[in-house]
Amino acid sequence: MVMIPLSLEELKKSNVLVTGTNQQGKSRLAMAISDKLISEEWQILIFDNVGHWKNTSSIPYYIQISENNLKYVIPKDQSIIYDISRLLPQNQKDFVEVVLADLWQRKLDGKMPKSTLIVTEESQLYCRHLRSLSAQNFMRIFSVGANYGIRCLAITPTLTGLDPEFIRLTSQRYHFREGLEVGAKRRFKSYYGGDWLKVALELDVGYCIYYLNGKLKVYGIPLFTSSVQSQPYKIKPIIRSEPQIKAKSKSILQVVTDLVSYPFGGSIDHTTTCTEQSNYDREDDEQEELDGILFTE
């Protein structure tokens, strides 16, 4: 197991932020943190819009999401990757909003006993305007998710793409080499001062500045590797035929609603329908939802 600076006690209370330019080790660090938390009996839910978690991390299962196949499952306690790299950026955001609404309801219902870490790649897509109507589930989980055992780890190139409110809600931060963009340097300097900006601009690959409750220190992060090969998660088939709905003809939010609500009939909001579909897919918990067909394109 890779040794990294991480406060588990602080993680239970606050969120985690990882920043840095390309190819500096951000995702590998997040994979190492996820691997550590799995050993501590946490559940990890990954929203991967890059597409490399299933090949590199120790997360055991993944579901491939595409514009034409939006079905998903939130396992009761298994960690899982939602590979959303085939969706358009706006559809990625809408899909994650739907799943987070479903997750919130399941936590309220007491159906997911483990502490849960949400990991988002390219988090500037979700965390730029947390007060907007399209980001309400993100804001709710980021701000009060700790009350229900949900914490978030956001990966992003710079601080400039994030709502200051989210940065405030992260007590542990890992900053790899900072980019040369004027706005990025100005934002970093406003948080940590000119001296630490100079350090951030000169960090070697694999080194980061670790921030914990106002204190900063440079650490070298060992390269994370895993012998685990993620497997496609099996989703129980819906016996009745489903309508052929294309995401390009309506928003992905509505597509997900239509797909999961069809077997049940009626007209209900997306939070309820997603939860009902998850319950349908998980009707036999003892079999760990592994008796159905492979989820494939």
Buried (B, 14 or more C-beta within 10 A) or exposed (E): EBEBBBBEEBBEEBBBBBBBBEEBBBBBBBBBBBBBBBEEEBBBBBBBBEBBBBEBBBBBBBBBBBBEBBBBBBBBBBBBBBBBBBBEEEBBBBBBBBBBBBBBBBBEEEBBEBBBBBBBBBBBBBBBBBEEEEBBBBBBBBBEBBEBBBBBBBBBBBBBBBBEBBBEBBBBBBBBBBBEEEEBBEBBBEBBEEEBBEBBBEBEEBBBBBBBEEEBEBBEBBEBEBEEEBEBBBBBEBEEEEEEBEBEEEEBBBBBBBBBBBBEEEEEEBBBBBBBBBEBBBEEEEEEBBEBEEBEE
